[in-house]
């Protein structure tokens, strides 16, 4: 236990963010870590409470409560409180291969499940994790992880997102030869091309990739399996294959006028901006698509928020963000008790910035697009929207139906569709003869992660469906154990 009275003596205090009107001038991360003495106080608030849902990762009423990686949260916090960040890093590394990513982009399932969250502010475990991993890098603790012995076995991993990277780290540590294939110019997958730089600086990814390469992991980029290398060649090169290709097929909206110019998928837009930033050495960039334009973002999730924050920085004239579902309550409702994931209203960084620039929250709830209107040249100029009536069914889910007479025309010269993803790409599963689920994800044995094709495994969003980075990492680590057991007859990972 860190400090028995810590949660009574110290209020929760998170890393401080730069003011919205200042941070929109750049594309860099904008949170300042607390001084170490204050960080230790925050860690002292964790008291090894005896009901640590924070590390459970259990599904409660269809949502995850606690960390799917089963991080040893109370132990890490205790070590931070005592100022022993070196041992805190080693403790964190027992379960977590990529903490620098979740410490930046995870919604902190551990904090939502924290006992202190039931009464006051949760322990700031996410910020504590960031302090630990950055200390480890700054003090030379994150070194090449060279295996003690080599097994002579080879694993090919297709996809370098969080699931692929996590699996590569664990399989390499076991002594297998690991090659990671990536169709983009640089490794990182979703981490690099789907998350804006202000949430996850791409140099943080580069730092980890360099450490992995120094550990003996091979990266082959600008290479699409099934086109540049056939699936037959791939299977001949490696004893086992892991498909960590994500769920990258965006969900479209089939309404009249969808074929208008400048109606884009959010993931393509965000990827293009990231590539521009990398080419500019992370100096501010511009976009004629956005500058001075009215922007409509369709989708109220994390990707939609990322589009809002990005468009604010690129000088949009106005931004409207549509959300089909009703506005969540400000606090937990009676049917959403702790330690369930809190279904409450969250105003994220992009919405904060839009409110600061344009004077109001950009979100419009219970609204969807009926059709798009284009000008004579075929460029979108407006969207006709309609309000939705929310009716809760017997299963607890909302049924949304249009309300006649509520149609409105919203001016927009750029539309970004952030309506989620429907599954993984079809080419690779088809060429490998792998069964795909009705949701478009790769079907596997639940515990072994093996697909219907012998010696071919799948993990991450490609298997699970669209989810969180922390779940992708957990999937990658679990798949690594399954592949190791398949190769060696047992696994000690």
HELIX and SHEET records of a PDB file:
HELIX    1   1 UNK A    6  UNK A    9  1                                   4    
HELIX    2   2 UNK A   20  UNK A   23  1                                   4    
HELIX    3   3 UNK A   36  UNK A   44  1                                   9    
HELIX    4   4 UNK A   53  UNK A   55  5                                   3    
HELIX    5   5 UNK A   73  UNK A   81  1                                   9    
HELIX    6   6 UNK A   85  UNK A   93  1                                   9    
HELIX    7   7 UNK A   99  UNK A  105  1                                   7    
HELIX    8   8 UNK A  109  UNK A  112  1                                   4    
HELIX    9   9 UNK A  115  UNK A  118  5                                   4    
HELIX   10  10 UNK A  125  UNK A  138  1                                  14    
HELIX   11  11 UNK A  162  UNK A  174  1                                  13    
HELIX   12  12 UNK A  190  UNK A  193  1                                   4    
HELIX   13  13 UNK A  202  UNK A  214  1                                  13    
HELIX   14  14 UNK A  231  UNK A  237  1                                   7    
HELIX   15  15 UNK A  266  UNK A  279  1                                  14    
HELIX   16  16 UNK A  302  UNK A  313  1                                  12    
HELIX   17  17 UNK A  349  UNK A  358  1                                  10    
HELIX   18  18 UNK A  426  UNK A  432  1                                   7    
HELIX   19  19 UNK A  461  UNK A  464  1                                   4    
HELIX   20  20 UNK A  469  UNK A  488  1                                  20    
SHEET    1   A 2 UNK A  16  UNK A  17  0                                        
SHEET    2   A 2 UNK A  31  UNK A  32 -1                                        
SHEET    1   B 2 UNK A  58  UNK A  60  0                                        
SHEET    2   B 2 UNK A  63  UNK A  65 -1                                        
SHEET    1   C 5 UNK A 218  UNK A 220  0                                        
SHEET    2   C 5 UNK A 177  UNK A 181  1                                        
SHEET    3   C 5 UNK A 154  UNK A 158  1                                        
SHEET    4   C 5 UNK A 240  UNK A 243  1                                        
SHEET    5   C 5 UNK A 456  UNK A 458  1                                        
SHEET    1   D 2 UNK A 249  UNK A 250  0                                        
SHEET    2   D 2 UNK A 421  UNK A 423 -1                                        
SHEET    1   E 5 UNK A 263  UNK A 265  0                                        
SHEET    2   E 5 UNK A 414  UNK A 417  1                                        
SHEET    3   E 5 UNK A 294  UNK A 298  1                                        
SHEET    4   E 5 UNK A 318  UNK A 323  1                                        
SHEET    5   E 5 UNK A 363  UNK A 365  1                                        
SHEET    1   F 3 UNK A 367  UNK A 374  0                                        
SHEET    2   F 3 UNK A 380  UNK A 392 -1                                        
SHEET    3   F 3 UNK A 398  UNK A 402 -1                                        
SHEET    1   G 3 UNK A 367  UNK A 374  0                                        
SHEET    2   G 3 UNK A 380  UNK A 392 -1                                        
SHEET    3   G 3 UNK A 408  UNK A 411 -1                                        
END                                                                             
